[in-house]
């Protein structure tokens, strides 16, 4: 079966209790969401008793027996190898925060249809009514036999790091926290192209990241892996440095591989002379701090809906400006990454998604821009039909090269 992108909304103009006029009578967003945004569609016909006997009992028993004898056949004779679980606990949903599992479902449904629309990957939203790390890990482990991969979504830091790590250790299918790695892949792709536009290599750049949560930590790791000259990360208390005594284990690890220059002080202090600003924290960066950056700097202010630096301000000082919004050029949008990354991993039945696979995804994404590179076009549109095939192919090849592909 496959997740069909349909909207089985009701035609009724009254609510279930016959009370006040429903929200969708005047709000097109609610109208689109009525009844949910997805459904399940069969991929085989069930038109008569012969079809029924093949699709279900008694014929299905033969397939079950074969899988029991050769478990790997589950990937050939069920949808397991082509379907992803989109798992959340509802604790960090968009910019809404901890709104709980039920309120997270519209986002998880949206994520599932993006998997299908942009990567051809079926996905099932799973909102868990638990927030304890042990409970989440054990629940997902028990659900895993039904899926070819797990996309963790909107789980708050720092729990998200431990949940992902423990699931990767226990499962032999890809586990990927998109809030971390999807953002990092697209950021790296855009940064590679911005550097190319300015005639520089990524190793010549010093970057400053505002935000030491899921996305900030993952971006820092990926930039270091890609050979960034230096990168410092700032949280609410200032630059993350080895000398700070208030660091969590995650931030202590972060301090160990970032900030080679040994910067201390505030975010604004770190921005003086920096080549790159990457914002994944919200808040507002003073214009004076942006003005203090190096000539020809890049400003990636990705907080939604309000960027840390408004593009009008950023353009006064920066050569390239990117945001997380669709109404400005150079949108850093995770949908450019996660559909193709999972499609490539599933295609070769990878056991995990490696750092090399993520970097391959970023390089493929950057390459889509090609000769059209410009200050307002360092990253392609999610609707560019070249994106998903390019990322899929690159990730599949990287999986084979890393020895994590099973076919």
VENMOHU-V687749 format. One record per backbone hydrogen bond with DSSP energy under -1.0 kcal/mol. CO is the residue of the C=O (numbers start at 1). NH is the residue of the N-H. If there is no record, write none. Layout:
# VENMOHU-V687749
co:CO nh:NH
co:CO nh:NH
This chain:
# VENMOHU-V687749
co:2 nh:41
co:4 nh:6
co:4 nh:39
co:7 nh:9
co:15 nh:18
co:22 nh:25
co:23 nh:26
co:23 nh:27
co:27 nh:31
co:28 nh:32
co:29 nh:33
co:30 nh:34
co:33 nh:36
co:39 nh:4
co:41 nh:2
co:48 nh:52
co:49 nh:53
co:50 nh:54
co:51 nh:55
co:52 nh:56
co:53 nh:59
co:56 nh:60
co:58 nh:61
co:59 nh:62
co:60 nh:64
co:61 nh:65
co:62 nh:66
co:63 nh:67
co:64 nh:68
co:65 nh:69
co:66 nh:70
co:70 nh:73
co:71 nh:74
co:72 nh:75
co:73 nh:76
co:73 nh:77
co:79 nh:82
co:80 nh:83
co:82 nh:122
co:83 nh:148
co:84 nh:124
co:85 nh:151
co:86 nh:126
co:87 nh:153
co:88 nh:128
co:90 nh:99
co:90 nh:100
co:93 nh:96
co:97 nh:93
co:97 nh:99
co:102 nh:105
co:104 nh:108
co:105 nh:109
co:106 nh:110
co:107 nh:111
co:108 nh:112
co:109 nh:113
co:110 nh:114
co:111 nh:115
co:112 nh:116
co:113 nh:117
co:114 nh:118
co:115 nh:119
co:115 nh:121
co:116 nh:120
co:122 nh:84
co:124 nh:86
co:126 nh:88
co:128 nh:130
co:132 nh:136
co:133 nh:137
co:134 nh:138
co:135 nh:139
co:136 nh:140
co:137 nh:141
co:138 nh:142
co:139 nh:143
co:140 nh:144
co:143 nh:146
co:144 nh:147
co:149 nh:85
co:150 nh:176
co:151 nh:87
co:152 nh:178
co:154 nh:92
co:156 nh:160
co:158 nh:161
co:158 nh:162
co:159 nh:163
co:160 nh:164
co:161 nh:165
co:162 nh:166
co:163 nh:167
co:164 nh:168
co:165 nh:169
co:166 nh:170
co:167 nh:171
co:174 nh:150
co:176 nh:152
co:177 nh:180
co:177 nh:181
co:178 nh:182
co:178 nh:183
co:180 nh:184
co:181 nh:185
co:182 nh:186
co:183 nh:187
co:184 nh:188
co:185 nh:189
co:186 nh:190
co:187 nh:191
co:188 nh:192
co:189 nh:193
co:190 nh:194
co:191 nh:195
co:192 nh:196
co:193 nh:197
co:194 nh:198
co:195 nh:200
co:196 nh:199
co:201 nh:204
co:202 nh:205
co:202 nh:229
co:205 nh:230
co:206 nh:275
co:206 nh:276
co:207 nh:232
co:208 nh:278
co:209 nh:234
co:210 nh:280
co:213 nh:217
co:214 nh:218
co:215 nh:219
co:216 nh:220
co:217 nh:221
co:218 nh:222
co:219 nh:223
co:220 nh:224
co:221 nh:225
co:222 nh:226
co:223 nh:228
co:224 nh:227
co:230 nh:207
co:231 nh:259
co:232 nh:209
co:233 nh:240
co:234 nh:211
co:235 nh:238
co:238 nh:235
co:241 nh:244
co:248 nh:252
co:249 nh:253
co:250 nh:254
co:251 nh:255
co:254 nh:257
co:259 nh:262
co:265 nh:239
co:266 nh:270
co:267 nh:271
co:271 nh:274
co:274 nh:294
co:275 nh:298
co:276 nh:208
co:277 nh:300
co:278 nh:210
co:279 nh:302
co:286 nh:290
co:287 nh:291
co:290 nh:293
co:292 nh:273
co:294 nh:297
co:297 nh:319
co:297 nh:320
co:298 nh:277
co:299 nh:322
co:300 nh:279
co:308 nh:285
co:310 nh:313
co:310 nh:314
co:311 nh:315
co:313 nh:316
co:314 nh:317
co:314 nh:318
co:320 nh:299
co:322 nh:301
co:323 nh:332
co:330 nh:323
co:331 nh:333
co:333 nh:336
co:334 nh:337
co:334 nh:338
co:337 nh:341
co:338 nh:342
co:339 nh:343
co:340 nh:344
co:341 nh:345
co:342 nh:346
co:343 nh:347
co:344 nh:348
co:345 nh:350
co:346 nh:349
co:348 nh:406
co:348 nh:407
co:354 nh:358
co:355 nh:359
co:356 nh:360
co:357 nh:361
co:358 nh:362
co:359 nh:363
co:360 nh:364
co:361 nh:365
co:362 nh:366
co:363 nh:367
co:364 nh:368
co:366 nh:369
co:369 nh:372
co:370 nh:373
co:374 nh:377
co:377 nh:374
co:381 nh:384
co:384 nh:387
co:386 nh:390
co:387 nh:391
co:388 nh:392
co:389 nh:393
co:390 nh:394
co:391 nh:395
co:392 nh:396
co:393 nh:397
co:394 nh:398
co:395 nh:399
co:396 nh:400
co:397 nh:401
co:398 nh:402
co:399 nh:404
co:404 nh:351
